[in-house]
Each structure stands twice: as structure tokens, then as C-alpha cells.
Amino acid sequence: MLRTCVLCCAMTGAVGLVVGCTPGSSSGVGKRDEAAKAAKVTLDNLDKQFAALKERADKAAGDEKPKLEAKVKEVGAKRDAAAKKVEELKAAPPDKWEPVKKDADHALEEFKKAVE
């Protein structure tokens, strides 16, 4: 009788571990985190281009300086929007992150177009 109880408890524990360790419930988290990391890498690369644009605007002279300063201001607003969307993606619920990713991708694309 005691052996049966021990075996049943052991089986229940093993089943609990197997069921508890399935990636089905956390796969949304992993995919969201991967998407957030990729978006962050893209944002960092675009930030480098934005810094180069700022530097060019600082060194510009004559008629080109006001144009570049206006572009820096416009691109800065798009950069802030993209950074906000990337942060929203990081914080999105695991089951509802896909629409947030689309918004973040769109904001990053707008930032990319503006900085080029």
C-alpha cells in the first residue's frame, strides 16, 4: 500500500513538472521579447544615423543650416515616437503584443525614412 502511494505521488509530481514546463504558455513572452530586442537594435542603429544628422546640422553654415535644423527637429519627434512604441512593445502583454509590434515597426519605418 505504501509503495502504491509513493508511486502515485512520484507520477503526479512528474506529470506536474511536464505540464508546468511546457513552452506553450510562455511562448508569447519569448516571441515578444525577441521582437522587442530586434526593435531595440533597429532603434539603436537609426539613433547613430540621427546623431550623424545632428552633427551635420551643427557644422552646417549658410542656407543649409536652418533646413537641417528643421529636419533634426522633425526626425527627433519621429525618434521619440519610435522609442515610445518600442517601450510599449517591451511592456505589452504576452497575448496581445502583435498589434503593438506592428505599431512599433511602423514607427521605426517612419523614423528610418525621416533620418535618411
VMD Tcl script that builds the backbone (N, CA, C; Angstrom):
set m [mol new atoms 348]
animate dup $m
set s [atomselect $m all]
$s set {name element resname resid chain x y z} {
  {N N MET 1 A 0.822 -1.185 0.000}
  {CA C MET 1 A 0.000 0.000 0.000}
  {C C MET 1 A 0.871 1.256 0.000}
  {N N LEU 2 A 1.891 1.252 0.822}
  {CA C LEU 2 A 2.784 2.393 0.900}
  {C C LEU 2 A 3.512 2.602 -0.421}
  {N N ARG 3 A 3.936 1.514 -1.038}
  {CA C ARG 3 A 4.609 1.624 -2.330}
  {C C ARG 3 A 3.688 2.231 -3.377}
  {N N THR 4 A 2.449 1.867 -3.368}
  {CA C THR 4 A 1.474 2.417 -4.318}
  {C C THR 4 A 1.329 3.915 -4.126}
  {N N CYS 5 A 1.252 4.357 -2.886}
  {CA C CYS 5 A 1.126 5.796 -2.607}
  {C C CYS 5 A 2.367 6.544 -3.064}
  {N N VAL 6 A 3.528 5.985 -2.814}
  {CA C VAL 6 A 4.782 6.616 -3.223}
  {C C VAL 6 A 4.839 6.699 -4.742}
  {N N LEU 7 A 4.480 5.626 -5.411}
  {CA C LEU 7 A 4.487 5.631 -6.876}
  {C C LEU 7 A 3.483 6.635 -7.439}
  {N N CYS 8 A 2.328 6.717 -6.845}
  {CA C CYS 8 A 1.318 7.675 -7.312}
  {C C CYS 8 A 1.800 9.106 -7.118}
  {N N CYS 9 A 2.399 9.372 -5.970}
  {CA C CYS 9 A 2.930 10.721 -5.723}
  {C C CYS 9 A 4.050 11.059 -6.695}
  {N N ALA 10 A 4.902 10.089 -6.957}
  {CA C ALA 10 A 6.001 10.312 -7.890}
  {C C ALA 10 A 5.465 10.586 -9.298}
  {N N MET 11 A 4.485 9.831 -9.717}
  {CA C MET 11 A 3.887 10.039 -11.041}
  {C C MET 11 A 3.202 11.391 -11.128}
  {N N THR 12 A 2.490 11.754 -10.067}
  {CA C THR 12 A 1.812 13.043 -10.050}
  {C C THR 12 A 2.829 14.176 -10.138}
  {N N GLY 13 A 3.923 14.041 -9.413}
  {CA C GLY 13 A 4.984 15.056 -9.472}
  {C C GLY 13 A 5.605 15.156 -10.843}
  {N N ALA 14 A 5.851 14.018 -11.463}
  {CA C ALA 14 A 6.439 14.012 -12.804}
  {C C ALA 14 A 5.493 14.639 -13.819}
  {N N VAL 15 A 4.223 14.292 -13.725}
  {CA C VAL 15 A 3.232 14.883 -14.637}
  {C C VAL 15 A 3.134 16.389 -14.392}
  {N N GLY 16 A 3.171 16.790 -13.147}
  {CA C GLY 16 A 3.121 18.217 -12.830}
  {C C GLY 16 A 4.296 18.976 -13.402}
  {N N LEU 17 A 5.469 18.385 -13.339}
  {CA C LEU 17 A 6.645 19.019 -13.918}
  {C C LEU 17 A 6.545 19.129 -15.429}
  {N N VAL 18 A 6.094 18.064 -16.057}
  {CA C VAL 18 A 5.983 18.078 -17.513}
  {C C VAL 18 A 4.958 19.106 -17.969}
  {N N VAL 19 A 3.806 19.120 -17.329}
  {CA C VAL 19 A 2.753 20.062 -17.707}
  {C C VAL 19 A 3.172 21.483 -17.384}
  {N N GLY 20 A 3.826 21.666 -16.255}
  {CA C GLY 20 A 4.253 23.009 -15.850}
  {C C GLY 20 A 5.381 23.566 -16.678}
  {N N CYS 21 A 6.129 22.729 -17.347}
  {CA C CYS 21 A 7.295 23.176 -18.093}
  {C C CYS 21 A 7.057 23.294 -19.593}
  {N N THR 22 A 5.844 23.159 -20.045}
  {CA C THR 22 A 5.588 23.265 -21.479}
  {C C THR 22 A 5.747 24.706 -21.916}
  {N N PRO 23 A 6.345 24.931 -23.070}
  {CA C PRO 23 A 6.567 26.294 -23.544}
  {C C PRO 23 A 5.316 26.955 -24.104}
  {N N GLY 24 A 4.209 26.272 -24.167}
  {CA C GLY 24 A 3.002 26.849 -24.764}
  {C C GLY 24 A 2.525 28.098 -24.066}
  {N N SER 25 A 2.615 28.145 -22.756}
  {CA C SER 25 A 2.101 29.302 -22.042}
  {C C SER 25 A 3.059 30.479 -22.077}
  {N N SER 26 A 4.352 30.232 -22.255}
  {CA C SER 26 A 5.306 31.328 -22.232}
  {C C SER 26 A 5.869 31.649 -23.609}
  {N N SER 27 A 5.397 30.988 -24.650}
  {CA C SER 27 A 5.946 31.235 -25.975}
  {C C SER 27 A 5.649 32.659 -26.439}
  {N N GLY 28 A 4.526 33.213 -26.023}
  {CA C GLY 28 A 4.216 34.599 -26.366}
  {C C GLY 28 A 5.215 35.559 -25.764}
  {N N VAL 29 A 5.655 35.251 -24.563}
  {CA C VAL 29 A 6.647 36.092 -23.895}
  {C C VAL 29 A 7.967 36.046 -24.649}
  {N N GLY 30 A 8.398 34.850 -25.037}
  {CA C GLY 30 A 9.661 34.713 -25.756}
  {C C GLY 30 A 9.642 35.420 -27.094}
  {N N LYS 31 A 8.574 35.256 -27.832}
  {CA C LYS 31 A 8.457 35.916 -29.135}
  {C C LYS 31 A 8.389 37.428 -28.963}
  {N N ARG 32 A 7.649 37.880 -27.960}
  {CA C ARG 32 A 7.561 39.318 -27.704}
  {C C ARG 32 A 8.932 39.873 -27.351}
  {N N ASP 33 A 9.659 39.160 -26.498}
  {CA C ASP 33 A 10.985 39.626 -26.091}
  {C C ASP 33 A 11.951 39.665 -27.263}
  {N N GLU 34 A 11.876 38.656 -28.138}
  {CA C GLU 34 A 12.724 38.655 -29.334}
  {C C GLU 34 A 12.385 39.837 -30.241}
  {N N ALA 35 A 11.098 40.094 -30.412}
  {CA C ALA 35 A 10.679 41.216 -31.250}
  {C C ALA 35 A 11.122 42.541 -30.632}
  {N N ALA 36 A 11.042 42.650 -29.318}
  {CA C ALA 36 A 11.459 43.877 -28.635}
  {C C ALA 36 A 12.967 44.091 -28.774}
  {N N LYS 37 A 13.739 43.006 -28.675}
  {CA C LYS 37 A 15.189 43.126 -28.845}
  {C C LYS 37 A 15.538 43.563 -30.259}
  {N N ALA 38 A 14.872 42.982 -31.241}
  {CA C ALA 38 A 15.132 43.357 -32.632}
  {C C ALA 38 A 14.760 44.810 -32.885}
  {N N ALA 39 A 13.647 45.238 -32.323}
  {CA C ALA 39 A 13.231 46.633 -32.481}
  {C C ALA 39 A 14.229 47.570 -31.810}
  {N N LYS 40 A 14.752 47.173 -30.664}
  {CA C LYS 40 A 15.735 47.991 -29.944}
  {C C LYS 40 A 17.019 48.107 -30.746}
  {N N VAL 41 A 17.453 47.021 -31.380}
  {CA C VAL 41 A 18.654 47.054 -32.221}
  {C C VAL 41 A 18.441 48.002 -33.398}
  {N N THR 42 A 17.280 47.914 -34.020}
  {CA C THR 42 A 16.962 48.811 -35.134}
  {C C THR 42 A 16.965 50.259 -34.669}
  {N N LEU 43 A 16.348 50.510 -33.519}
  {CA C LEU 43 A 16.310 51.869 -32.975}
  {C C LEU 43 A 17.721 52.381 -32.696}
  {N N ASP 44 A 18.580 51.548 -32.141}
  {CA C ASP 44 A 19.955 51.955 -31.856}
  {C C ASP 44 A 20.715 52.298 -33.135}
  {N N ASN 45 A 20.521 51.501 -34.176}
  {CA C ASN 45 A 21.185 51.778 -35.458}
  {C C ASN 45 A 20.689 53.091 -36.062}
  {N N LEU 46 A 19.393 53.324 -35.971}
  {CA C LEU 46 A 18.844 54.567 -36.502}
  {C C LEU 46 A 19.275 55.766 -35.659}
  {N N ASP 47 A 19.473 55.544 -34.361}
  {CA C ASP 47 A 19.969 56.624 -33.497}
  {C C ASP 47 A 21.359 57.082 -33.935}
  {N N LYS 48 A 22.175 56.148 -34.403}
  {CA C LYS 48 A 23.512 56.510 -34.891}
  {C C LYS 48 A 23.397 57.413 -36.117}
  {N N GLN 49 A 22.464 57.085 -37.011}
  {CA C GLN 49 A 22.255 57.925 -38.192}
  {C C GLN 49 A 21.711 59.296 -37.787}
  {N N PHE 50 A 20.853 59.296 -36.774}
  {CA C PHE 50 A 20.282 60.548 -36.283}
  {C C PHE 50 A 21.374 61.425 -35.665}
  {N N ALA 51 A 22.296 60.811 -34.945}
  {CA C ALA 51 A 23.407 61.557 -34.351}
  {C C ALA 51 A 24.279 62.172 -35.449}
  {N N ALA 52 A 24.486 61.435 -36.529}
  {CA C ALA 52 A 25.266 61.962 -37.650}
  {C C ALA 52 A 24.545 63.144 -38.294}
  {N N LEU 53 A 23.225 63.049 -38.391}
  {CA C LEU 53 A 22.442 64.154 -38.942}
  {C C LEU 53 A 22.548 65.389 -38.044}
  {N N LYS 54 A 22.477 65.198 -36.750}
  {CA C LYS 54 A 22.627 66.313 -35.807}
  {C C LYS 54 A 23.998 66.968 -35.955}
  {N N GLU 55 A 25.012 66.134 -36.081}
  {CA C GLU 55 A 26.373 66.647 -36.225}
  {C C GLU 55 A 26.508 67.466 -37.506}
  {N N ARG 56 A 25.909 66.942 -38.587}
  {CA C ARG 56 A 25.927 67.679 -39.854}
  {C C ARG 56 A 25.213 69.016 -39.718}
  {N N ALA 57 A 24.100 69.041 -38.979}
  {CA C ALA 57 A 23.352 70.277 -38.782}
  {C C ALA 57 A 24.158 71.272 -37.953}
  {N N ASP 58 A 24.891 70.779 -36.969}
  {CA C ASP 58 A 25.708 71.669 -36.141}
  {C C ASP 58 A 26.845 72.289 -36.940}
  {N N LYS 59 A 27.402 71.527 -37.876}
  {CA C LYS 59 A 28.529 72.026 -38.669}
  {C C LYS 59 A 28.099 72.826 -39.893}
  {N N ALA 60 A 26.823 72.759 -40.234}
  {CA C ALA 60 A 26.342 73.428 -41.450}
  {C C ALA 60 A 26.407 74.945 -41.287}
  {N N ALA 61 A 26.470 75.595 -42.425}
  {CA C ALA 61 A 26.500 77.055 -42.434}
  {C C ALA 61 A 25.634 77.552 -43.587}
  {N N GLY 62 A 25.269 78.798 -43.513}
  {CA C GLY 62 A 24.522 79.413 -44.599}
  {C C GLY 62 A 23.073 78.966 -44.657}
  {N N ASP 63 A 22.589 78.827 -45.888}
  {CA C ASP 63 A 21.181 78.487 -46.115}
  {C C ASP 63 A 20.835 77.062 -45.681}
  {N N GLU 64 A 21.812 76.211 -45.659}
  {CA C GLU 64 A 21.545 74.806 -45.350}
  {C C GLU 64 A 21.299 74.572 -43.852}
  {N N LYS 65 A 21.847 75.422 -43.009}
  {CA C LYS 65 A 21.727 75.219 -41.562}
  {C C LYS 65 A 20.267 75.224 -41.089}
  {N N PRO 66 A 19.432 76.199 -41.461}
  {CA C PRO 66 A 18.037 76.165 -40.998}
  {C C PRO 66 A 17.257 74.944 -41.508}
  {N N LYS 67 A 17.575 74.528 -42.736}
  {CA C LYS 67 A 16.907 73.350 -43.290}
  {C C LYS 67 A 17.261 72.101 -42.489}
  {N N LEU 68 A 18.531 71.947 -42.198}
  {CA C LEU 68 A 18.962 70.776 -41.442}
  {C C LEU 68 A 18.437 70.815 -40.009}
  {N N GLU 69 A 18.393 72.009 -39.422}
  {CA C GLU 69 A 17.860 72.117 -38.058}
  {C C GLU 69 A 16.380 71.750 -38.020}
  {N N ALA 70 A 15.632 72.154 -39.039}
  {CA C ALA 70 A 14.220 71.783 -39.118}
  {C C ALA 70 A 14.071 70.272 -39.294}
  {N N LYS 71 A 14.943 69.697 -40.100}
  {CA C LYS 71 A 14.893 68.244 -40.301}
  {C C LYS 71 A 15.240 67.516 -39.002}
  {N N VAL 72 A 16.221 68.017 -38.257}
  {CA C VAL 72 A 16.590 67.402 -36.982}
  {C C VAL 72 A 15.403 67.443 -36.026}
  {N N LYS 73 A 14.691 68.552 -36.016}
  {CA C LYS 73 A 13.526 68.673 -35.136}
  {C C LYS 73 A 12.442 67.665 -35.534}
  {N N GLU 74 A 12.182 67.551 -36.836}
  {CA C GLU 74 A 11.173 66.611 -37.339}
  {C C GLU 74 A 11.574 65.164 -37.047}
  {N N VAL 75 A 12.824 64.841 -37.326}
  {CA C VAL 75 A 13.320 63.486 -37.107}
  {C C VAL 75 A 13.338 63.173 -35.610}
  {N N GLY 76 A 13.641 64.156 -34.791}
  {CA C GLY 76 A 13.647 63.958 -33.340}
  {C C GLY 76 A 12.278 63.557 -32.822}
  {N N ALA 77 A 11.238 64.183 -33.363}
  {CA C ALA 77 A 9.879 63.824 -32.955}
  {C C ALA 77 A 9.550 62.388 -33.367}
  {N N LYS 78 A 9.974 62.001 -34.561}
  {CA C LYS 78 A 9.717 60.633 -35.021}
  {C C LYS 78 A 10.545 59.624 -34.224}
  {N N ARG 79 A 11.735 60.026 -33.811}
  {CA C ARG 79 A 12.577 59.165 -32.994}
  {C C ARG 79 A 11.921 58.930 -31.634}
  {N N ASP 80 A 11.394 59.999 -31.041}
  {CA C ASP 80 A 10.721 59.872 -29.742}
  {C C ASP 80 A 9.502 58.960 -29.842}
  {N N ALA 81 A 8.744 59.106 -30.934}
  {CA C ALA 81 A 7.569 58.252 -31.132}
  {C C ALA 81 A 7.982 56.788 -31.292}
  {N N ALA 82 A 9.048 56.549 -32.044}
  {CA C ALA 82 A 9.520 55.181 -32.246}
  {C C ALA 82 A 10.025 54.583 -30.932}
  {N N ALA 83 A 10.748 55.366 -30.152}
  {CA C ALA 83 A 11.261 54.875 -28.867}
  {C C ALA 83 A 10.109 54.541 -27.928}
  {N N LYS 84 A 9.066 55.359 -27.960}
  {CA C LYS 84 A 7.899 55.099 -27.119}
  {C C LYS 84 A 7.215 53.788 -27.528}
  {N N LYS 85 A 7.091 53.558 -28.821}
  {CA C LYS 85 A 6.467 52.324 -29.307}
  {C C LYS 85 A 7.311 51.096 -28.960}
  {N N VAL 86 A 8.631 51.225 -29.009}
  {CA C VAL 86 A 9.496 50.110 -28.639}
  {C C VAL 86 A 9.321 49.793 -27.154}
  {N N GLU 87 A 9.217 50.818 -26.321}
  {CA C GLU 87 A 8.980 50.599 -24.892}
  {C C GLU 87 A 7.618 49.954 -24.651}
  {N N GLU 88 A 6.611 50.379 -25.415}
  {CA C GLU 88 A 5.285 49.766 -25.301}
  {C C GLU 88 A 5.345 48.284 -25.689}
  {N N LEU 89 A 6.156 47.976 -26.691}
  {CA C LEU 89 A 6.306 46.583 -27.114}
  {C C LEU 89 A 6.936 45.748 -25.998}
  {N N LYS 90 A 7.928 46.299 -25.333}
  {CA C LYS 90 A 8.570 45.574 -24.230}
  {C C LYS 90 A 7.579 45.279 -23.108}
  {N N ALA 91 A 6.643 46.200 -22.880}
  {CA C ALA 91 A 5.701 46.066 -21.765}
  {C C ALA 91 A 4.376 45.427 -22.168}
  {N N ALA 92 A 4.213 45.095 -23.435}
  {CA C ALA 92 A 2.934 44.560 -23.920}
  {C C ALA 92 A 2.640 43.200 -23.287}
  {N N PRO 93 A 1.363 42.918 -23.052}
  {CA C PRO 93 A 1.001 41.595 -22.529}
  {C C PRO 93 A 1.375 40.499 -23.529}
  {N N PRO 94 A 1.791 39.339 -23.032}
  {CA C PRO 94 A 2.232 38.262 -23.926}
  {C C PRO 94 A 1.182 37.806 -24.932}
  {N N ASP 95 A -0.090 37.981 -24.621}
  {CA C ASP 95 A -1.123 37.515 -25.540}
  {C C ASP 95 A -1.613 38.605 -26.493}
  {N N LYS 96 A -1.141 39.850 -26.324}
  {CA C LYS 96 A -1.622 40.952 -27.175}
  {C C LYS 96 A -0.480 41.818 -27.700}
  {N N TRP 97 A 0.681 41.236 -27.922}
  {CA C TRP 97 A 1.835 42.024 -28.320}
  {C C TRP 97 A 1.933 42.238 -29.819}
  {N N GLU 98 A 1.273 41.406 -30.635}
  {CA C GLU 98 A 1.429 41.501 -32.080}
  {C C GLU 98 A 0.957 42.838 -32.669}
  {N N PRO 99 A -0.214 43.369 -32.253}
  {CA C PRO 99 A -0.595 44.686 -32.784}
  {C C PRO 99 A 0.374 45.790 -32.347}
  {N N VAL 100 A 0.916 45.655 -31.151}
  {CA C VAL 100 A 1.883 46.644 -30.663}
  {C C VAL 100 A 3.164 46.559 -31.486}
  {N N LYS 101 A 3.539 45.338 -31.890}
  {CA C LYS 101 A 4.719 45.173 -32.733}
  {C C LYS 101 A 4.512 45.847 -34.084}
  {N N LYS 102 A 3.320 45.714 -34.639}
  {CA C LYS 102 A 3.037 46.374 -35.915}
  {C C LYS 102 A 3.165 47.884 -35.782}
  {N N ASP 103 A 2.650 48.427 -34.677}
  {CA C ASP 103 A 2.771 49.870 -34.441}
  {C C ASP 103 A 4.237 50.272 -34.286}
  {N N ALA 104 A 5.002 49.475 -33.559}
  {CA C ALA 104 A 6.422 49.774 -33.358}
  {C C ALA 104 A 7.175 49.694 -34.683}
  {N N ASP 105 A 6.880 48.681 -35.487}
  {CA C ASP 105 A 7.529 48.554 -36.799}
  {C C ASP 105 A 7.208 49.748 -37.687}
  {N N HIS 106 A 5.954 50.176 -37.645}
  {CA C HIS 106 A 5.550 51.342 -38.451}
  {C C HIS 106 A 6.282 52.599 -37.982}
  {N N ALA 107 A 6.364 52.806 -36.675}
  {CA C ALA 107 A 7.053 53.977 -36.134}
  {C C ALA 107 A 8.541 53.935 -36.477}
  {N N LEU 108 A 9.144 52.757 -36.412}
  {CA C LEU 108 A 10.553 52.635 -36.773}
  {C C LEU 108 A 10.766 52.902 -38.263}
  {N N GLU 109 A 9.835 52.452 -39.086}
  {CA C GLU 109 A 9.935 52.698 -40.524}
  {C C GLU 109 A 9.828 54.201 -40.824}
  {N N GLU 110 A 8.924 54.879 -40.135}
  {CA C GLU 110 A 8.792 56.330 -40.315}
  {C C GLU 110 A 10.070 57.050 -39.888}
  {N N PHE 111 A 10.647 56.619 -38.780}
  {CA C PHE 111 A 11.904 57.189 -38.294}
  {C C PHE 111 A 13.008 56.948 -39.312}
  {N N LYS 112 A 13.054 55.734 -39.871}
  {CA C LYS 112 A 14.079 55.398 -40.858}
  {C C LYS 112 A 13.947 56.277 -42.101}
  {N N LYS 113 A 12.725 56.455 -42.590}
  {CA C LYS 113 A 12.507 57.292 -43.776}
  {C C LYS 113 A 12.917 58.731 -43.498}
  {N N ALA 114 A 12.629 59.213 -42.300}
  {CA C ALA 114 A 12.921 60.598 -41.968}
  {C C ALA 114 A 14.419 60.848 -41.808}
  {N N VAL 115 A 15.134 59.874 -41.258}
  {CA C VAL 115 A 16.548 60.070 -40.986}
  {C C VAL 115 A 17.402 59.925 -42.239}
  {N N GLU 116 A 16.913 59.221 -43.243}
  {CA C GLU 116 A 17.699 59.015 -44.472}
  {C C GLU 116 A 17.644 60.215 -45.378}
}
mol reanalyze $m
mol bondsrecalc $m
mol representation Tube
mol addrep $m
